Amino acid sequence: MTLYDYFRSSAAYRVRIALNLKGLSYTSHPVSLVDKAQQSPAYKAINPSQLVPTLDTEHGQLSQSLAIIEWLEDSYPEPALLPRDLWQKAQCRELALSIACDIHPVNNLRILNYLTQELGVSQEDKLTWYHHWLHQGLAALEARVAARQANQPSTFCCGDTPSLADICLVPQLYNARRFELDLSPYPTLVRIDAACQKLAPFEQAHPDNTPQ
């Protein structure tokens, strides 16, 4: 498999973690978002949305990080990234989607670039925007996860093994730190992130360990 990747992309970071947790080998093909490589005709032919990641498989090409991870989960069931219990599985997806659909989209690179390049927003106001939506989303996520932990204490978001929720959490907190967000209001999330960072699949997927 080939992963069309960008080392700081949260969505691509998720897929790298999932591939590593599954123990799957793949080739990383960097697509530099800052150099606008995603807008090249060659990449547009691969992914018309001009986003990363894209996973090239024997079946064809698949984009959207959660769709890729769900396909990996179905195709390579062990180790499982979602709980077997249907209710717990739905709760795990809820946590993952709150990051992937509520927090991440309003703060990704193309939105931030549009704010500054097209709307003339200052760097200071851009950071205010970024922090506002992160705090709003992480506060809700902290409340959900802390309540779950109070009833079912566990190492990770949804149990004692990493799940889809953790795969989404770690890249989001990485970006939060890049933009100097104060994470002290979110002790449960920080504790889980620290537990994830001790595992080789997460460490190997870290942007510092990813081809640029």
Disulfide bonds with the S-S distance in Angstrom:
none
